[in-house]
Amino acid sequence: MGTFTTKDGVQIYYKDWGPSDGEPVVFSHGWPLSADSWESQMLFLASNGYRTIAHDRRGHGRSSQPWDGNDMDHYADDLGQLLEHLDLRGATLFGFSTGGGEVARYIGRHGTARVKKAGLISSVPPLMLKTDANPGGLPLEVFDGLREASIADRSQLYQDLASGPFFGFNRDGAKKSQGMIDSFWAQGMQGGHKNTYDSIAAFSATDFTEDLKKFDVPTLIVHGDDDQVVPIDAAGRASAKLVPNNKLIVYPGAPHGLTDTHKDKLNQDLLAFLKS
């Protein structure tokens, strides 16, 4: 574990697990979480010889909480500076949800000189927000509701998301895990209030269409077809139409938080992709 300071003075916390000479795999987490949300995948891949690295996005987890710069361009530049700080080459970048946007914007802004492969897992690209050009997106009212709930009672919002749509625990017959709910809540509350508030606009209103077109490395896209947070048609399937040389894997009945609910399957799929 370590930290580094970005060019604009933000301290970024990161984990660095596995053999130091292993092939690097870098993970970008979702909102309002931290690097901890990737721990199952990190432990599994590190145990299989990979060097696994995950950072807490600025304003989230154990990183510092800047008042400004809580947007995708800064997130992507922070990721780039992490790769530079560790001098990673031939890395695979996996992004979950908001982290998929971070990976997409990184490739859009910085290219793939340090990147071997990429993965978008339950990811927000190409665009979550419903617009005239993106009729399959979610209405602005959905995200305004998140902002209002965050201001009214951020702690309860995170409880409600985790116990409901995020892990699909609101579906009939779902087996609810209090541990997953508690972990989601704890990670969310560790983030800065303004940072997580600003990030709602970053993940929902940023258009990644042109970024996805710049992908020139093999790309894995994984999405659950019962994702109530980031609907598959507007996200995973839409991204698959834009990214060259991609493989789309759909998990039947899987919710948004499949890194936990379907971790064993995902771990095997990530390992197979890395070895391919």
Secondary structure, DSSP 4 states (H G I P E B T S, - for coil): -EEEE-TTS-EEEEEEES-TTSPEEEEE--TT--GGGGHHHHHHHHHTT-EEEEEPPTTSTTS---SS--SHHHHHHHHHHHHHHTT--SEEEEEETHHHHHHHHHHHHH-STTEEEEEEES---S--B--SS-TTSB-HHHHHHHHHHHHHHHHHHHHHHHHTTTTTTTSTT----HHHHHHHHHHHHHS-HHHHHHHHHHHHH---HHHHHT--S-EEEEEETT-SSS-TTTTHHHHHTTSSSEEEEEETT--TTHHHHTHHHHHHHHHHHHH-
